[in-house]
Structure formats: C-alpha cells, structure tokens
Amino acid sequence: MKYPDLSDLVLGSGAGSVAIVGTAKNVGKTVTMNYLSAALAGRGLVVGLVSSGRDGEVTDAFTGEPKPSIVPPEGAWIATAEGVLGESAGFLEIADVSEKAGVLGRLVIGRMRESEPVELVGPQSAKELARVVERLHDFGAQVVLVDGALDRVAAASPGVTDAVVLSTGASAHSDLALVAKSTAFVVELWSLKTPGDPDVLALARRAIESGRVSFLDEIPLAGSSRHDGSSLAPDNTPRYRVRQTAFDTVLGCEEKVLSQAGEAAYVVVPGAVSEKFLAEAEGMEFRDSFAVVAKDPTALFVRSEPPLPVYVAHEIRLLAITVNPVSAGGYSCEPREMVDAVSLEVYRSTGKRIPVLDVVSGESNFGEVYGVAVG
C-alpha cells in the first residue's frame, strides 16, 4: 500500500496556509519546510514562504551551530527583511516594500527568479503575520508556508494559518521516550475543542474580539428544574450573558481577575493563559462547574494537563508530525524507531492517529488514517 506524503496531506486538507512549528531547535523544521515547498512546487503550485521570526541563517544566532538554509523553489513568493537579503537580492524580483521599518529593515515581498538560499525574517505578532500571509496570497501564492517555533506561537494560531505541521526530533531530548511524550503533550493541547454549546462559543468569540477578559453568567429564567436546583432556559432563549472586566490580560493579575468570577460558568481570556491562572481557577470554590475558554491552543502556556475544563474559541488543525532522528549534539536513533515511538505515544495520549513522517529517510506511520480526513 502506498501512503501519501506530506504534500498529499496538505493538498488533501485544502489549506491555503500551513505553519511548520518546531518543538525545539534543530528538530528538522527547516528541512520539512524545504521538502514541502519543493514538493508542492513540483506539483505545479505557487508557494509562499514567511517566518514568524528569523530562519534560514547559515549559523544559529544563539548557539553558533550551522543550520540548513531555506531554499525556496523558483517562482516562489517570499517575505523577508531587506537587511538580510544580501546576495539573495539578485535572485529576487521585488514586488512590494513596506513603509514601516523593523530592526533589520523594511519587509520585502518578492518572487524568486531562481532557487537559491534565503534568510527569512518576518513579524512575530499574529496580526501582522496574518497580514503578510494574506499579501503573499494576493501576489499569487497558492499555499503559504509559515516557519514557526513553540516560543513563537503566532504561526500556529488559526487566525494566521489554516493548518499546522509539527516538527520534533532527537535534539529535543536524548531520551526517545521523552521526545515522544513531550510531542504527545503538544498534540494533546492542540486537540482542545470549542465549547459544545453554540451559544457559549458565539459569546466567547465575541468576548475575545473585545480584547477584555470576560465572564459568562447563566441567565436565571423560569423553566424546568435541573438536578442542582437551577433552571433551564426555554428553547431559543439566551442562557448566558457576557460580563466584561477591565482586564485585557490575566498575567500578573490572576487573583484579581478571578475575584470577580462570582457564580460565572465560564471565564473567557483573549490573551495568554498561564499555568498559575489555571491553578488559581481550579482552587476556587464555585457554585457549579467552571471552565476556561482561551482564544486558541497557542494561548496556553502550560507544562502539564490543565486541572479544570479548558475550551478554545478556535481549534487548531494538525495535519502531521515530522521527526528528525539526528540531534545537533550527535545523539541519534533509527528513523523507523522514532517514527513509531512518536506515533504510538500520540495515540496513547490522545486517541488520535496523526501521520508521523521522516521526510529525509521516507519512513512514516499513518496508522489507520490512510484515506481518512485528519484534523
């Protein structure tokens, strides 16, 4: 049986933009990006490339270690800072230059005349990154690939890209079991769902758009009694109201925010959700159940499973996981071993059969997802 490759998964998803996010440095994110951009271009698609930070430099700016270059295919559209163009400017047909200058100069959008190495520098905020993705589409890119990392989570936000490929590998840890477990934890977080109640979801999205931390209070209405003595609203009658606070973040003011919870059923957080906030929320006594609604899974900054129900206003669509079995420190394992270990641990933790691939060796594990939509 011939399994699809990474480009098949992207094309089959219908995604117009895909973030490639690494769990750590040197886990094969750039290799995955190069592989996918070349494969898509080889199938006749025009590709766009941008980074949520900086990628493609010859040596790592922090570690000094050599890094693989980003090599866009001929005809690809790229966005980068003019200050890092160097010799690659000669291979770029510039179509647009932004007015606003960053640390490394203005943002340049252009089309590659030839396939040559480039350095990508892009905006780190989700809002600005989304605008660049849209601009690349405007110029003709059919699929935009966005380089990212877990410490630059803007790329994976559903407000920026339609889908995500997660890259992990031996550089994340020398213990394969820990690599698999840490990857599975990310998949578990990224599998968070929207609230099952459409009214709650609509109100939560509205609250997030306001930019203020808000509570959703149940509206007391006459009707049939629930087991806890509270009432149920008749059909088509609003059951919750939004109670907005003066806070635009919960960071550094977790207790102050939660002191206003009262008997709310949900707290909606438009920005980052910290481990401390979840612990404080779990430790408080509420009338009934209490849950948190975050903007999307990238807003959660936690190292363990949340201690109370957490929902998201926008879900992430994870297409696949790529692995790099060789670490920068010299540790390595067999590609087949890493592919299978990650696949099994993800399934154990989440019950999901996410395609796991090593784009260099060609090893892959699709489990039972072949021919089935993944997301």
C-alpha positions in Angstrom: 0.0 0.0 0.0 1.4 3.4 -1.0 0.9 6.0 1.7 0.5 9.7 0.8 3.5 12.0 1.5 3.4 15.4 3.3 2.4 17.3 0.2 -0.6 14.9 -0.3 -1.8 15.7 3.2 -1.5 19.5 2.7 -3.3 19.3 -0.7 -5.9 17.0 0.6 -6.6 19.3 3.5 -7.4 22.2 1.2 -5.4 24.5 3.5 -4.2 27.7 1.8 -1.6 28.3 4.6 0.3 25.9 6.8 2.5 26.6 9.8 5.6 24.4 10.4 6.3 24.6 14.1 9.2 23.0 15.9 9.1 21.7 19.5 12.8 22.7 19.9 15.8 23.9 17.9 17.3 21.6 15.3 14.3 19.2 15.1 14.1 19.4 11.3 11.7 22.3 10.9 13.7 23.9 8.0 14.2 20.6 6.3 10.5 20.0 6.5 9.8 23.4 5.0 12.2 22.9 2.2 10.8 19.4 1.4 7.2 20.6 1.4 7.9 23.8 -0.6 9.8 21.7 -3.3 7.1 19.0 -3.3 4.3 21.5 -3.8 6.1 23.4 -6.4 6.9 20.1 -8.2 3.2 19.6 -8.4 2.6 22.9 -10.1 1.6 25.1 -7.2 3.0 28.6 -6.5 4.4 28.6 -2.9 4.8 31.5 -0.5 7.3 31.5 2.4 7.5 33.6 5.5 8.8 33.3 9.1 7.3 34.3 12.4 10.8 35.3 13.5 14.1 34.6 11.8 15.1 31.4 10.0 17.4 30.4 7.2 20.6 31.9 8.6 23.8 30.0 7.9 24.6 29.7 11.6 22.2 29.8 14.6 22.2 33.3 16.0 22.1 31.9 19.6 24.1 28.7 19.5 26.5 29.4 16.7 25.8 25.9 15.3 25.5 25.5 11.5 21.9 25.4 10.2 20.3 24.3 6.9 19.4 27.1 4.6 15.9 27.8 3.4 15.8 27.3 -0.4 12.6 28.5 -2.0 11.8 26.9 -5.3 12.0 29.1 -8.4 8.8 31.2 -8.8 8.1 31.1 -5.0 7.0 34.3 -3.3 8.8 35.2 -0.1 8.6 37.8 2.6 11.7 38.9 4.5 13.5 41.9 5.9 15.6 43.9 3.4 18.5 43.9 5.9 19.1 40.2 5.4 18.8 40.0 1.7 22.5 40.3 0.9 23.4 38.4 -2.3 20.0 36.8 -2.5 18.6 40.2 -3.6 19.9 39.4 -7.0 17.7 36.4 -7.3 14.6 38.2 -6.1 12.1 40.1 -8.2 10.8 42.6 -5.6 7.1 43.4 -5.8 6.4 45.3 -2.6 8.3 47.1 0.2 6.5 48.0 3.5 6.7 51.6 4.8 7.4 50.5 8.4 11.0 49.6 9.2 11.9 46.9 11.7 15.3 46.2 13.4 16.5 44.5 10.2 14.8 47.0 7.8 11.6 47.1 5.9 9.6 44.0 5.0 10.1 43.0 1.3 7.9 40.7 -0.7 9.3 39.3 -3.9 9.4 36.3 -6.3 12.4 34.1 -6.7 13.9 34.2 -10.1 16.0 31.1 -9.3 16.0 28.6 -6.4 18.7 30.0 -4.1 19.2 30.1 -0.3 17.5 32.9 1.5 17.1 34.1 5.1 13.5 34.7 6.2 12.7 37.4 8.8 9.1 38.2 9.4 6.8 39.8 12.0 6.3 38.0 15.3 2.8 39.2 16.2 -0.1 37.1 14.9 -1.9 40.1 13.5 1.0 41.3 11.4 1.9 37.8 10.3 -1.7 37.2 9.1 -1.5 40.3 7.0 1.7 39.1 5.4 0.2 35.7 4.6 -2.7 37.5 3.0 -0.4 39.7 0.9 1.5 36.6 -0.3 -1.8 35.1 -1.4 -2.7 38.4 -3.1 0.5 38.2 -5.2 -0.3 34.7 -6.3 0.9 32.2 -3.7 -1.5 29.3 -3.6 -0.1 27.7 -0.5 1.8 29.8 2.1 4.2 28.1 4.4 4.9 29.8 7.7 8.0 29.0 9.7 7.5 29.0 13.5 8.5 27.6 16.8 6.8 26.9 20.1 8.4 30.0 21.5 7.0 31.9 18.5 3.5 30.5 18.6 1.9 33.2 16.3 2.5 30.9 13.3 0.3 28.1 14.5 -2.6 30.4 15.5 -5.8 29.6 13.5 -6.1 33.4 12.9 -2.8 33.2 10.9 -2.7 29.7 9.2 -5.3 27.1 8.2 -3.3 24.1 9.4 -0.1 23.1 11.2 2.7 20.6 10.7 4.6 19.8 14.0 8.3 19.0 13.8 10.1 17.2 16.6 13.3 15.2 16.9 16.3 14.0 18.8 17.5 17.5 19.6 14.5 17.9 21.9 15.9 15.2 24.2 18.4 12.4 24.2 15.7 10.0 25.6 13.4 8.9 22.8 10.6 8.2 25.3 10.7 11.8 26.5 10.7 13.1 22.9 7.6 11.1 22.3 5.9 12.1 25.5 6.6 15.8 25.0 5.4 15.7 21.4 2.2 13.9 22.5 1.6 16.6 25.1 1.7 19.3 22.5 -0.7 17.3 20.3 -3.0 16.9 23.4 -3.0 20.7 24.0 -3.6 21.4 20.3 -6.5 19.0 20.3 -8.6 21.2 22.6 -12.1 21.7 21.3 -14.6 24.5 21.2 -17.4 24.5 23.7 -20.2 22.1 22.8 -22.8 24.8 23.4 -23.0 27.0 20.3 -24.3 29.9 22.4 -21.3 29.7 24.6 -19.0 29.6 21.6 -20.6 32.6 19.9 -20.4 34.7 23.1 -16.8 33.6 23.8 -15.7 34.7 20.3 -17.4 38.0 20.8 -15.7 38.5 24.2 -12.3 37.6 22.7 -12.9 40.2 19.9 -13.5 42.8 22.5 -10.0 42.2 23.9 -11.2 42.1 27.5 -11.2 39.2 30.0 -14.9 38.3 30.4 -17.2 36.1 32.4 -20.2 34.2 31.0 -23.0 34.2 33.6 -26.0 32.0 33.4 -29.3 33.9 33.0 -31.8 32.8 35.6 -35.0 32.0 33.8 -38.1 30.2 34.8 -38.3 26.7 33.3 -37.7 23.1 34.1 -35.5 22.4 37.0 -32.1 20.8 36.8 -30.7 18.3 39.2 -28.9 21.0 41.1 -32.0 23.1 41.5 -31.2 25.8 38.9 -33.4 26.4 36.0 -33.1 25.7 32.3 -34.0 28.3 29.7 -36.7 27.6 27.2 -35.6 26.9 23.6 -34.2 29.8 21.6 -33.8 31.9 24.7 -30.4 33.2 25.6 -28.9 31.3 28.5 -25.8 33.3 29.2 -24.7 36.9 29.3 -21.2 38.4 28.9 -19.9 40.3 31.8 -16.8 42.2 30.7 -14.0 43.1 33.1 -11.5 46.0 32.9 -8.6 43.5 32.4 -7.1 42.8 29.0 -4.8 40.1 30.4 -4.7 37.6 33.3 -0.9 37.7 33.5 0.2 39.1 36.8 -3.4 39.7 38.0 -4.7 36.2 38.2 -6.3 36.6 41.7 -7.8 40.0 40.9 -9.5 38.6 37.8 -10.8 35.5 39.5 -12.1 37.5 42.5 -14.7 38.9 40.1 -15.9 35.5 38.9 -18.9 35.2 41.3 -21.0 32.4 40.0 -19.9 32.6 36.4 -19.9 29.4 34.4 -17.0 30.4 32.1 -14.1 32.8 32.0 -13.0 33.9 28.6 -9.4 35.0 28.2 -8.4 36.9 25.0 -4.6 36.6 25.6 -2.1 34.2 27.2 -3.4 31.7 29.7 -0.8 30.8 32.3 -0.4 27.8 34.5 -0.8 30.0 37.5 -4.1 31.3 36.3 -5.4 27.7 35.7 -4.2 26.6 39.2 -5.9 29.6 40.8 -9.1 29.0 39.0 -9.1 25.3 39.9 -8.5 26.1 43.5 -11.5 28.4 43.9 -15.0 27.2 45.0 -17.8 27.9 42.6 -21.5 27.2 42.6 -21.4 24.6 39.9 -18.8 23.8 37.2 -16.4 26.4 36.0 -14.4 26.4 32.7 -11.9 28.5 30.9 -12.2 29.5 27.2 -8.9 30.5 25.5 -8.6 32.2 22.1 -6.9 29.1 20.7 -4.5 26.4 21.9 -1.4 28.5 21.2 -2.6 30.8 24.0 -2.0 28.2 26.7 1.5 28.3 28.3 1.4 25.2 30.5 3.7 22.2 31.1 1.1 19.8 32.4 -2.6 18.9 31.7 -4.9 21.7 32.8 -6.6 21.0 36.2 -10.0 22.2 35.1 -12.0 22.1 31.8 -10.4 24.3 29.1 -12.0 25.1 25.8 -10.9 27.2 22.8 -12.7 29.7 20.6 -10.8 28.5 17.6 -9.4 25.0 17.1 -6.0 24.0 15.5 -5.9 21.6 12.6 -2.9 19.4 12.9 -2.1 17.7 9.6 1.1 15.7 10.5 4.2 15.4 12.6 7.7 15.2 11.1 10.6 13.8 13.0 14.4 14.3 12.8 16.2 11.3 14.4 19.6 13.1 14.5 20.4 15.7 17.1 22.9 18.5 16.8 24.7 17.1 19.8 25.5 13.8 18.0 22.7 11.6 19.5 20.6 9.7 17.0 18.3 6.8 16.7 16.8 4.8 13.8 14.2 6.7 11.8 11.8 3.9 12.0 12.1 3.7 15.7 11.4 7.4 16.2 8.5 7.4 13.8 6.8 4.5 15.6 7.6 5.7 19.1 6.1 9.2 18.4 3.1 7.7 16.6 2.3 5.3 19.4 2.7 7.8 22.3 0.5 10.3 20.5 -2.2 7.7 20.1 -1.9 6.6 23.7 -2.2 10.1 25.0 -4.9 11.5 22.6 -6.5 8.6 20.9 -5.6 10.2 17.6 -3.8 8.6 14.6 -1.7 11.6 13.4 0.5 10.8 10.4 4.2 10.8 11.5 6.9 11.1 8.9 10.6 11.5 8.4 10.9 13.4 5.2 14.6 12.5 4.8 14.5 8.7 5.2 11.0 8.4 3.9 9.9 6.4 6.9 6.3 7.1 8.0 3.5 5.8 10.2 -0.1 6.6 9.2 -1.8 4.1 11.5 -5.4 3.9 10.5 -5.7 7.4 9.0 -4.9 6.5 5.4 -7.8 7.7 3.3 -9.4 9.4 6.2 -9.5 13.2 6.8 -7.1 14.2 9.5 -7.7 17.3 11.6 
